[in-house]
């Protein structure tokens, strides 16, 4: 079967735009929270941020504040908060977006698919029945149904309650 193309102009900024130098997570950590930098919550050791180029609506990341690339190099306090924020984020995504299920995962190193291999992060990707249909499977195209702005507002409101 021949792969087909779909016009996705919203991806042009990512594909053609100037790539950031340095660690994207360290830069976002230093910025003020806003819908521009997509930081949803800051803990003592880790923060929660929406993925700017999501695999699915609500794709969220848990990131240590400290620039660390290997899970075994997390301090106990960092590891505890990392997992606790993962649990909290799953709960809030379920409440706000009502997915049928979620994918959680980490790519540890460039060869495993990590886009930012030097700064550890956990992916939380909401999934709905039917979202793995012909578009991503046969058409090799992701379909993002809800823009980042509304997702940010929904989740930011819920994180403000914790």
C-alpha positions as CSV (number, residue, x, y, z in Angstrom):
1,X,0.0,0.0,0.0
2,X,1.3,3.5,-0.9
3,X,1.5,6.0,1.9
4,X,-0.8,9.0,1.4
5,X,-0.3,12.6,2.6
6,X,-2.5,14.9,4.5
7,X,-2.1,18.7,4.6
8,X,-1.1,19.7,8.2
9,X,0.0,23.4,8.1
10,X,0.0,23.7,11.9
11,X,3.1,21.5,11.9
12,X,5.1,23.9,9.7
13,X,6.4,25.8,12.7
14,X,7.9,22.7,14.1
15,X,9.2,21.3,10.9
16,X,10.6,24.5,9.3
17,X,11.1,26.7,12.4
18,X,14.3,27.5,14.1
19,X,15.2,24.8,16.5
20,X,15.8,25.8,20.1
21,X,19.4,25.5,21.4
22,X,19.9,24.1,24.8
23,X,17.5,22.1,26.9
24,X,13.9,22.9,26.1
25,X,12.9,21.7,29.6
26,X,15.4,23.7,31.5
27,X,14.3,26.8,29.5
28,X,10.6,26.2,30.3
29,X,11.5,25.6,34.0
30,X,12.9,29.1,34.1
31,X,9.9,30.8,32.4
32,X,6.8,32.1,34.1
33,X,3.8,29.7,33.9
34,X,1.6,30.6,30.9
35,X,-0.2,29.0,28.0
36,X,2.9,30.0,26.0
37,X,5.3,27.8,27.9
38,X,2.7,25.2,28.8
39,X,3.8,24.6,32.4
40,X,0.8,23.3,34.3
41,X,2.3,22.7,37.7
42,X,5.5,23.1,39.7
43,X,6.4,20.8,42.6
44,X,9.5,21.0,44.7
45,X,11.6,18.7,42.6
46,X,9.6,18.2,39.3
47,X,7.1,20.0,37.1
48,X,4.3,19.1,34.7
49,X,4.1,20.5,31.2
50,X,2.0,19.9,28.1
51,X,3.8,18.5,25.1
52,X,3.9,21.3,22.5
53,X,3.9,18.7,19.6
54,X,1.6,16.1,21.1
55,X,0.9,12.5,19.9
56,X,-2.7,13.0,21.1
57,X,-4.8,15.8,22.8
58,X,-3.7,16.2,26.4
59,X,-0.2,14.7,25.9
60,X,1.5,15.7,29.1
61,X,5.1,15.3,30.5
62,X,6.5,15.0,34.0
63,X,10.0,16.5,34.2
64,X,12.5,16.8,37.0
65,X,13.5,20.4,37.7
66,X,17.1,19.3,37.7
67,X,18.8,18.6,34.3
68,X,19.2,14.8,34.7
69,X,19.1,12.2,31.9
70,X,19.1,8.9,33.6
71,X,16.4,7.6,35.9
72,X,18.9,5.9,38.1
73,X,20.5,9.3,38.8
74,X,17.4,10.8,40.3
75,X,17.6,11.5,44.1
76,X,15.1,9.6,46.2
77,X,13.1,12.8,46.7
78,X,13.0,13.5,43.0
79,X,12.0,10.0,42.1
80,X,9.2,10.1,44.7
81,X,7.8,13.4,43.4
82,X,8.3,12.3,39.8
83,X,6.0,9.3,40.3
84,X,3.6,11.1,42.6
85,X,3.1,13.8,39.9
86,X,2.6,11.1,37.4
87,X,-0.2,9.6,39.5
88,X,-1.8,13.1,40.1
89,X,-1.6,14.0,36.4
90,X,-3.2,10.7,35.3
91,X,-6.0,11.4,37.8
92,X,-6.5,14.9,36.5
93,X,-6.4,13.9,32.9
94,X,-9.0,11.2,33.5
95,X,-11.2,13.8,35.3
96,X,-10.9,16.6,32.7
97,X,-10.5,14.8,29.4
98,X,-12.3,11.5,30.2
99,X,-10.0,9.3,28.0
100,X,-10.8,5.5,27.7
101,X,-7.2,4.8,28.7
102,X,-3.7,6.2,28.8
103,X,-0.2,5.4,27.6
104,X,2.7,6.1,30.0
105,X,6.3,5.8,29.0
106,X,9.9,7.1,29.0
107,X,12.4,6.9,26.2
108,X,15.8,6.6,27.9
109,X,18.4,7.6,25.4
110,X,18.4,8.8,21.7
111,X,18.3,5.3,20.2
112,X,15.0,4.5,22.2
113,X,13.4,7.6,20.6
114,X,14.1,10.3,23.1
115,X,13.8,13.7,21.6
116,X,15.4,15.3,24.6
117,X,17.7,12.5,25.8
118,X,19.7,14.5,28.3
119,X,16.6,15.5,30.4
120,X,14.5,12.7,31.7
121,X,10.7,12.9,31.3
122,X,7.6,10.8,31.5
123,X,5.0,10.9,28.7
124,X,1.3,10.6,29.6
125,X,-0.8,10.2,26.5
126,X,-4.6,10.1,26.8
127,X,-6.2,7.5,24.4
128,X,-9.8,7.2,23.2
129,X,-11.4,4.2,21.5
130,X,-11.0,4.8,17.8
131,X,-8.1,7.2,18.0
132,X,-5.9,4.5,16.6
133,X,-7.7,4.2,13.3
134,X,-6.6,4.4,9.7
135,X,-5.1,7.9,10.1
136,X,-2.1,7.1,12.4
137,X,-1.9,3.4,11.5
138,X,-2.3,3.4,7.7
139,X,-2.2,7.1,6.9
140,X,0.8,7.6,9.2
141,X,-0.8,10.8,10.4
142,X,-1.7,11.9,13.9
143,X,-5.0,13.7,14.4
144,X,-5.1,16.2,17.3
145,X,-8.7,16.9,18.1
146,X,-8.4,19.6,20.8
147,X,-5.9,22.5,20.6
148,X,-3.4,23.1,23.3
149,X,-5.1,26.3,24.6
150,X,-8.3,24.7,26.0
151,X,-6.4,21.6,27.3
152,X,-4.0,24.0,29.2
153,X,-6.9,25.9,30.7
154,X,-8.8,22.7,31.8
155,X,-5.7,21.1,33.4
156,X,-4.2,24.3,34.9
157,X,-7.5,24.9,36.7
158,X,-7.4,21.3,38.2
159,X,-3.7,21.6,39.2
160,X,-4.4,24.8,41.0
161,X,-6.6,22.8,43.4
162,X,-3.8,20.5,44.6
